[in-house]
Amino acid sequence: MEIIYGWKLDGIIKVDAQKVGKELESLGGNLTASKVLDFAKKKKKSELHKHFEWDDAVAGEKYRLQQAREVIRFLTIVKPMSTSSGEVNVQIRAYESVPCEEASTPRIFVPVDTVLTVPSYKASLFEDISTGIRELQEKGERYSSLLKSPSAFKAGLA
């Protein structure tokens, strides 16, 4: 079954997600911003090339590396899911950031299906999710403490 790609937030990245997803697949597995940027530099007719600002008066190398990270982070896989109210499409990140064993590259982006099968990557993902949940709980507690009726805050989350 062919993977269907999309963007996490519509309208921010203006190139075709499906074409970008295929181009990233062609790079084989683990990605870094530098790897994506190098591909886009060399393949001037690629969909990825269209995303980058190539005018050095506007953007330098560091800006383009940030654009590459943005592409990797915002690319999603669209999956159909059955719910009690019917079939819906859900989006999950196509690549997850995980620790890299090479000292020169602290983190790499790995396809989500690989992350879920490699124990060290899976543990890192679950740790990131747990940290995110804790941070959101703390944020909720801070906001609820500012309200006259904390129970109204909790009710608003339901």
C-alpha positions as a Markdown table, in Angstrom:
| # | Residue | x | y | z |
|---|---|---|---|---|
| 1 | Met | 0.0 | 0.0 | 0.0 |
| 2 | Glu | 1.4 | 3.4 | -1.0 |
| 3 | Ile | 2.1 | 5.9 | 1.8 |
| 4 | Ile | 0.0 | 9.0 | 1.5 |
| 5 | Tyr | 1.8 | 12.2 | 2.7 |
| 6 | Gly | 0.5 | 15.5 | 3.9 |
| 7 | Trp | 1.6 | 18.6 | 5.9 |
| 8 | Lys | 1.0 | 19.0 | 9.6 |
| 9 | Leu | -0.2 | 22.5 | 9.1 |
| 10 | Asp | -1.8 | 23.4 | 5.7 |
| 11 | Gly | -0.4 | 26.4 | 3.9 |
| 12 | Ile | 2.9 | 26.8 | 5.7 |
| 13 | Ile | 4.9 | 24.6 | 3.3 |
| 14 | Lys | 3.7 | 25.3 | -0.2 |
| 15 | Val | 5.2 | 22.4 | -2.1 |
| 16 | Asp | 3.5 | 19.0 | -2.8 |
| 17 | Ala | 3.7 | 16.8 | 0.3 |
| 18 | Gln | 3.4 | 13.6 | -1.7 |
| 19 | Lys | 6.3 | 14.5 | -4.0 |
| 20 | Val | 8.4 | 15.6 | -1.0 |
| 21 | Gly | 7.7 | 12.4 | 0.9 |
| 22 | Lys | 8.8 | 10.3 | -2.1 |
| 23 | Glu | 12.0 | 12.4 | -2.4 |
| 24 | Leu | 12.8 | 12.0 | 1.2 |
| 25 | Glu | 12.2 | 8.2 | 0.9 |
| 26 | Ser | 14.7 | 8.1 | -1.9 |
| 27 | Leu | 17.3 | 9.4 | 0.5 |
| 28 | Gly | 17.0 | 6.2 | 2.4 |
| 29 | Gly | 16.1 | 6.0 | 6.1 |
| 30 | Asn | 17.8 | 8.3 | 8.5 |
| 31 | Leu | 17.7 | 12.0 | 7.6 |
| 32 | Thr | 19.5 | 15.1 | 8.7 |
| 33 | Ala | 18.8 | 18.7 | 7.7 |
| 34 | Ser | 22.2 | 18.7 | 5.8 |
| 35 | Lys | 21.3 | 15.6 | 3.9 |
| 36 | Val | 17.9 | 17.1 | 2.8 |
| 37 | Leu | 19.5 | 20.4 | 1.9 |
| 38 | Asp | 22.3 | 18.7 | -0.1 |
| 39 | Phe | 19.7 | 16.8 | -2.1 |
| 40 | Ala | 17.7 | 19.9 | -2.8 |
| 41 | Lys | 20.8 | 21.8 | -3.9 |
| 42 | Lys | 21.8 | 19.0 | -6.4 |
| 43 | Lys | 18.3 | 18.3 | -7.7 |
| 44 | Lys | 17.2 | 21.6 | -9.0 |
| 45 | Lys | 14.0 | 20.2 | -10.6 |
| 46 | Ser | 13.0 | 18.4 | -7.4 |
| 47 | Glu | 9.9 | 19.4 | -5.3 |
| 48 | Leu | 12.2 | 20.0 | -2.3 |
| 49 | His | 14.3 | 22.5 | -4.3 |
| 50 | Lys | 11.2 | 24.6 | -4.7 |
| 51 | His | 10.8 | 25.0 | -1.0 |
| 52 | Phe | 14.2 | 26.6 | -0.3 |
| 53 | Glu | 15.1 | 30.3 | -0.5 |
| 54 | Trp | 18.2 | 30.2 | -2.7 |
| 55 | Asp | 18.9 | 33.9 | -2.8 |
| 56 | Asp | 21.9 | 34.4 | -0.4 |
| 57 | Ala | 20.9 | 38.1 | 0.0 |
| 58 | Val | 17.6 | 36.8 | 1.6 |
| 59 | Ala | 18.8 | 33.6 | 3.3 |
| 60 | Gly | 22.1 | 32.0 | 4.2 |
| 61 | Glu | 23.0 | 28.3 | 4.8 |
| 62 | Lys | 21.7 | 28.3 | 8.4 |
| 63 | Tyr | 18.3 | 29.5 | 7.3 |
| 64 | Arg | 18.1 | 26.8 | 4.6 |
| 65 | Leu | 19.1 | 24.2 | 7.2 |
| 66 | Gln | 16.2 | 25.4 | 9.3 |
| 67 | Gln | 13.9 | 25.1 | 6.3 |
| 68 | Ala | 15.1 | 21.5 | 5.8 |
| 69 | Arg | 14.3 | 20.7 | 9.5 |
| 70 | Glu | 10.9 | 22.2 | 9.0 |
| 71 | Val | 10.1 | 20.0 | 6.0 |
| 72 | Ile | 11.1 | 16.9 | 7.9 |
| 73 | Arg | 9.2 | 17.8 | 11.0 |
| 74 | Phe | 6.0 | 18.9 | 9.2 |
| 75 | Leu | 5.7 | 16.0 | 6.8 |
| 76 | Thr | 3.0 | 13.5 | 7.9 |
| 77 | Ile | 1.7 | 10.2 | 6.9 |
| 78 | Val | -2.1 | 10.1 | 6.4 |
| 79 | Lys | -3.7 | 6.9 | 7.7 |
| 80 | Pro | -7.3 | 5.9 | 7.7 |
| 81 | Met | -8.6 | 4.9 | 11.1 |
| 82 | Ser | -12.0 | 3.4 | 12.1 |
| 83 | Thr | -13.8 | 5.2 | 15.0 |
| 84 | Ser | -17.2 | 4.8 | 16.5 |
| 85 | Ser | -18.4 | 7.6 | 14.3 |
| 86 | Gly | -16.9 | 6.1 | 11.1 |
| 87 | Glu | -13.7 | 6.2 | 9.1 |
| 88 | Val | -11.4 | 9.2 | 9.6 |
| 89 | Asn | -8.0 | 10.1 | 8.4 |
| 90 | Val | -5.3 | 10.7 | 11.1 |
| 91 | Gln | -1.9 | 12.3 | 10.5 |
| 92 | Ile | 1.2 | 11.1 | 12.2 |
| 93 | Arg | 4.7 | 12.4 | 11.7 |
| 94 | Ala | 6.6 | 10.7 | 8.9 |
| 95 | Tyr | 9.9 | 11.1 | 10.6 |
| 96 | Glu | 10.8 | 11.3 | 14.3 |
| 97 | Ser | 13.9 | 12.9 | 15.9 |
| 98 | Val | 16.0 | 10.4 | 17.8 |
| 99 | Pro | 19.4 | 10.5 | 19.4 |
| 100 | Cys | 22.3 | 9.6 | 17.1 |
| 101 | Glu | 25.3 | 7.6 | 18.2 |
| 102 | Glu | 27.7 | 9.9 | 16.1 |
| 103 | Ala | 29.1 | 12.7 | 18.2 |
| 104 | Ser | 29.0 | 15.1 | 15.3 |
| 105 | Thr | 25.2 | 14.7 | 14.8 |
| 106 | Pro | 23.4 | 14.7 | 18.2 |
| 107 | Arg | 20.0 | 13.8 | 16.6 |
| 108 | Ile | 18.7 | 12.4 | 13.3 |
| 109 | Phe | 15.3 | 12.0 | 11.8 |
| 110 | Val | 14.2 | 8.4 | 11.3 |
| 111 | Pro | 11.1 | 7.1 | 9.5 |
| 112 | Val | 8.3 | 6.5 | 12.0 |
| 113 | Asp | 8.0 | 2.8 | 11.1 |
| 114 | Thr | 11.7 | 2.3 | 11.9 |
| 115 | Val | 11.4 | 4.2 | 15.2 |
| 116 | Leu | 8.6 | 1.9 | 16.3 |
| 117 | Thr | 10.7 | -1.2 | 15.6 |
| 118 | Val | 14.2 | -0.2 | 16.9 |
| 119 | Pro | 14.1 | -0.6 | 20.8 |
| 120 | Ser | 16.4 | 2.4 | 21.5 |
| 121 | Tyr | 14.4 | 4.7 | 19.1 |
| 122 | Lys | 11.1 | 3.5 | 20.5 |
| 123 | Ala | 12.2 | 4.2 | 24.1 |
| 124 | Ser | 13.3 | 7.7 | 23.0 |
| 125 | Leu | 10.0 | 8.4 | 21.4 |
| 126 | Phe | 8.1 | 7.2 | 24.4 |
| 127 | Glu | 10.3 | 9.3 | 26.7 |
| 128 | Asp | 9.6 | 12.4 | 24.5 |
| 129 | Ile | 5.8 | 11.7 | 24.6 |
| 130 | Ser | 5.9 | 11.3 | 28.4 |
| 131 | Thr | 7.8 | 14.5 | 28.8 |
| 132 | Gly | 5.3 | 16.3 | 26.5 |
| 133 | Ile | 2.4 | 15.0 | 28.6 |
| 134 | Arg | 4.1 | 16.1 | 31.8 |
| 135 | Glu | 4.7 | 19.6 | 30.4 |
| 136 | Leu | 1.1 | 19.9 | 29.3 |
| 137 | Gln | -0.1 | 18.8 | 32.7 |
| 138 | Glu | 2.1 | 21.4 | 34.4 |
| 139 | Lys | 0.9 | 24.1 | 32.0 |
| 140 | Gly | -2.7 | 23.2 | 32.8 |
| 141 | Glu | -2.0 | 23.4 | 36.5 |
| 142 | Arg | -0.4 | 26.9 | 36.1 |
| 143 | Tyr | -3.4 | 28.2 | 34.1 |
| 144 | Ser | -5.9 | 26.6 | 36.4 |
| 145 | Ser | -4.2 | 28.3 | 39.4 |
| 146 | Leu | -4.9 | 31.7 | 37.8 |
| 147 | Leu | -8.6 | 31.1 | 37.5 |
| 148 | Lys | -11.2 | 31.9 | 40.2 |
| 149 | Ser | -12.7 | 28.5 | 39.5 |
| 150 | Pro | -10.1 | 25.8 | 38.7 |
| 151 | Ser | -12.9 | 23.3 | 38.1 |
| 152 | Ala | -14.2 | 25.4 | 35.2 |
| 153 | Phe | -10.8 | 25.1 | 33.6 |
| 154 | Lys | -10.9 | 21.3 | 33.9 |
| 155 | Ala | -14.4 | 21.2 | 32.5 |
| 156 | Gly | -13.2 | 23.3 | 29.6 |
| 157 | Leu | -10.7 | 20.6 | 28.7 |
| 158 | Ala | -13.3 | 17.8 | 28.4 |
